[in-house]
């Protein structure tokens, strides 16, 4: 089975935690991990991450403009 690589950094549910031992987090599934969340989901379920949603970068750019 070939796994399609999911880039968690581009997912809107991915975040970086303040915990040194668990630096990666997923807001959708509600966990923190030493590894990228998509890898944990794949190892646990054997399937690609079904929650993967690309961040809306246009929305973030407009929010940033309001602060300037």
NORNOR-V871565 format. One record per backbone hydrogen bond with DSSP energy under -0.5 kcal/mol. CO is the residue of the C=O (numbers start at 1). NH is the residue of the N-H. E is the energy in kcal/mol with one decimal. If there is no record, write none. Layout:
BEGIN
[[CO:NH:E] [CO:NH:E]]
END
This chain:
BEGIN
[[1:3:-0.5] [2:4:-0.5] [5:7:-0.5] [6:8:-1.2] [7:10:-1.6] [8:11:-1.8] [10:55:-2.7] [11:14:-0.9] [13:27:-3.2] [15:17:-0.5] [15:25:-2.4] [18:20:-0.5] [23:17:-1.9] [24:33:-3.2] [25:15:-1.9] [26:30:-1.5] [26:31:-1.3] [31:26:-2.6] [33:24:-2.2] [36:39:-0.9] [36:40:-1.6] [37:41:-2.6] [38:42:-2.2] [39:43:-2.6] [40:44:-2.1] [41:45:-3.0] [41:46:-0.6] [41:47:-0.5] [42:46:-1.9] [49:52:-0.6] [53:12:-2.8] [55:57:-1.2] [56:60:-1.4] [57:61:-2.1] [58:62:-1.9] [59:63:-1.8] [60:64:-2.0] [61:65:-1.8] [62:66:-1.2] [63:67:-0.7] [64:67:-0.9] [64:68:-0.9] [65:68:-0.5]]
END
